[in-house]
Amino acid sequence: MRWLLVGLTALLILLQYRLWLAGGGIAEAVRLNARIEDQQKTNAQLQARNALLEQQILELQNGSRVIEQRAREDLGLVKEGEIYFQFTDGTAEREQP
């Protein structure tokens, strides 16, 4: 009877070790859930970025108005016949004697 009790106790300890610490146990499941949450956050950020890029691509494909706006803002281009005015705040001229 004593050997049976010792054997069952050893089996219980072995099963508890496998449940809590070994591969496929609870500790690994917790680690994997944390990795899944991190990856889902990264995926959400990338999906938002892709949606923005897709919107920009569609705008560029659909009209020359967007291309013209980008040329004006990014490159400082002016249409033929337009007059370009540049205003300064005048502080540089006041500071010089």
Contact map, one row per residue, 1 for C-alpha under 8 A:
1111100000000000000000000000000000000000000000000000000000000000000000000000000000000000000000000
1111110000000000000000000000000000000000000000000000000000000000000000000000000000000000000000000
1111111000000000000000000000000000000000000000000000000000000000000000000000000000000000000000000
1111111100000000000000000000000000000000000000000000000000000000000000000000000000000000000000000
1111111110000000000000000000000000000000000000000000000000000000000000000000000000000000000000000
0111111111000000000000000000000000000000000000000000000000000000000000000000000000000000000000000
0011111111100000000000000000000000000000000000000000000000000000000000000000000000000000000000000
0001111111110000000000000000000000000000000000000000000000000000000000000000000000000000000000000
0000111111111000000000000000000000000000000000000000000000000000000000000000000000000000000000000
0000011111111100000000000000000000000000000000000000000000000000000000000000000000000000000000000
0000001111111110000000000000000000000000000000000000000000000000000000000000000000000000000000000
0000000111111111000000000000000000000000000000000000000000000000000000000000000000000000000000000
0000000011111111100000000000000000000000000000000000000000000000000000000000000000000000000000000
0000000001111111110000000000000000000000000000000000000000000000000000000000000000000000000000000
0000000000111111111000000000000000000000000000000000000000000000000000000000000000000000000000000
0000000000011111111100000000000000000000000000000000000000000000000000000000000000000000000000000
0000000000001111111111000000000000000000000000000000000000000000000000000000000000000000000000000
0000000000000111111111101000000000000000000000000000000000000000000000000000000000000000000000000
0000000000000011111111011100000000000000000000000000000000000000000000000000000000000000000000000
0000000000000001111111001110000000000000000000000000000000000000000000000000000000000000000000000
0000000000000000111111101111000000000000000000000000000000000000000000000000000000000000000000000
0000000000000000111111111001000000000000000000000000000000000000000000000000000000000000000000000
0000000000000000010011111001000000000000000000000000000000000000000000000000000000000000000000000
0000000000000000001001111111100000000000000000000000000000000000000000000000000000000000000000000
0000000000000000011111111111100000000000000000000000000000000000000000000000000000000000000000000
0000000000000000001110011111110000000000000000000000000000000000000000000000000000000000000000000
0000000000000000000110011111111000000000000000000000000000000000000000000000000000000000000000000
0000000000000000000011111111111100000000000000000000000000000000000000000000000000000000000000000
0000000000000000000000011111111110000000000000000000000000000000000000000000000000000000000000000
0000000000000000000000000111111111000000000000000000000000000000000000000000000000000000000000000
0000000000000000000000000011111111100000000000000000000000000000000000000000000000000000000000000
0000000000000000000000000001111111110000000000000000000000000000000000000000000000000000000000000
0000000000000000000000000000111111111000000000000000000000000000000000000000000000000000000000000
0000000000000000000000000000011111111100000000000000000000000000000000000000000000000000000000000
0000000000000000000000000000001111111110000000000000000000000000000000000000000000000000000000000
0000000000000000000000000000000111111111000000000000000000000000000000000000000000000000000000000
0000000000000000000000000000000011111111100000000000000000000000000000000000000000000000000000000
0000000000000000000000000000000001111111110000000000000000000000000000000000000000000000000000000
0000000000000000000000000000000000111111111000000000000000000000000000000000000000000000000000000
0000000000000000000000000000000000011111111100000000000000000000000000000000000000000000000000000
0000000000000000000000000000000000001111111110000000000000000000000000000000000000000000000000000
0000000000000000000000000000000000000111111111000000000000000000000000000000000000000000000000000
0000000000000000000000000000000000000011111111100000000000000000000000000000000000000000000000000
0000000000000000000000000000000000000001111111110000000000000000000000000000000000000000000000000
0000000000000000000000000000000000000000111111111000000000000000000000000000000000000000000000000
0000000000000000000000000000000000000000011111111100000000000000000000000000000000000000000000000
0000000000000000000000000000000000000000001111111110000000000000000000000000000000000000000000000
0000000000000000000000000000000000000000000111111111000000000000000000000000000000000000000000000
0000000000000000000000000000000000000000000011111111100000000000000000000000000000000000000000000
0000000000000000000000000000000000000000000001111111110000000000000000000000000000000000000000000
0000000000000000000000000000000000000000000000111111111000000000000000000000000000000000000000000
0000000000000000000000000000000000000000000000011111111100000000000000000000000000000000000000000
0000000000000000000000000000000000000000000000001111111110000000000000000000000000000000000000000
0000000000000000000000000000000000000000000000000111111111000000000000000000000000000000000000000
0000000000000000000000000000000000000000000000000011111111100000000000000000000000000000000000000
0000000000000000000000000000000000000000000000000001111111110000000000000000000000000000000000000
0000000000000000000000000000000000000000000000000000111111111000000000000000000000000000000000000
0000000000000000000000000000000000000000000000000000011111111100000000000000000000000000000000000
0000000000000000000000000000000000000000000000000000001111111110010000000000000000000000000000000
0000000000000000000000000000000000000000000000000000000111111111011000000000000000000000000000000
0000000000000000000000000000000000000000000000000000000011111110000000000000000000000000000000000
0000000000000000000000000000000000000000000000000000000001111111000000000000000000000000000000000
0000000000000000000000000000000000000000000000000000000000111111111000000000000000000000000000000
0000000000000000000000000000000000000000000000000000000000010111111100000000000000000000000000000
0000000000000000000000000000000000000000000000000000000000000011111110000000000000000000000000000
0000000000000000000000000000000000000000000000000000000000110011111111000000000000000000000000000
0000000000000000000000000000000000000000000000000000000000010011111111100000000000000000000000000
0000000000000000000000000000000000000000000000000000000000000001111111110000000000000000000000000
0000000000000000000000000000000000000000000000000000000000000000111111111000000000000000000000000
0000000000000000000000000000000000000000000000000000000000000000011111111110000000000000000000000
0000000000000000000000000000000000000000000000000000000000000000001111111111100000000000000000000
0000000000000000000000000000000000000000000000000000000000000000000111111111110000000000000000000
0000000000000000000000000000000000000000000000000000000000000000000011111111100000000000000000000
0000000000000000000000000000000000000000000000000000000000000000000001111111000000000000000000000
0000000000000000000000000000000000000000000000000000000000000000000001111111100000000000000000000
0000000000000000000000000000000000000000000000000000000000000000000000111111110000000000000000000
0000000000000000000000000000000000000000000000000000000000000000000000111011111000000000000000000
0000000000000000000000000000000000000000000000000000000000000000000000010001111101110000000000000
0000000000000000000000000000000000000000000000000000000000000000000000000000111111000000000000000
0000000000000000000000000000000000000000000000000000000000000000000000000000011111000000000000000
0000000000000000000000000000000000000000000000000000000000000000000000000000001111100000000000000
0000000000000000000000000000000000000000000000000000000000000000000000000000011111110000000000000
0000000000000000000000000000000000000000000000000000000000000000000000000000010011111000000000000
0000000000000000000000000000000000000000000000000000000000000000000000000000010001111100000000000
0000000000000000000000000000000000000000000000000000000000000000000000000000000000111110000000000
0000000000000000000000000000000000000000000000000000000000000000000000000000000000011111000000000
0000000000000000000000000000000000000000000000000000000000000000000000000000000000001111100000000
0000000000000000000000000000000000000000000000000000000000000000000000000000000000000111110000000
0000000000000000000000000000000000000000000000000000000000000000000000000000000000000011111100000
0000000000000000000000000000000000000000000000000000000000000000000000000000000000000001111111000
0000000000000000000000000000000000000000000000000000000000000000000000000000000000000000111111100
0000000000000000000000000000000000000000000000000000000000000000000000000000000000000000111111110
0000000000000000000000000000000000000000000000000000000000000000000000000000000000000000011111110
0000000000000000000000000000000000000000000000000000000000000000000000000000000000000000011111111
0000000000000000000000000000000000000000000000000000000000000000000000000000000000000000001111111
0000000000000000000000000000000000000000000000000000000000000000000000000000000000000000000111111
0000000000000000000000000000000000000000000000000000000000000000000000000000000000000000000001111
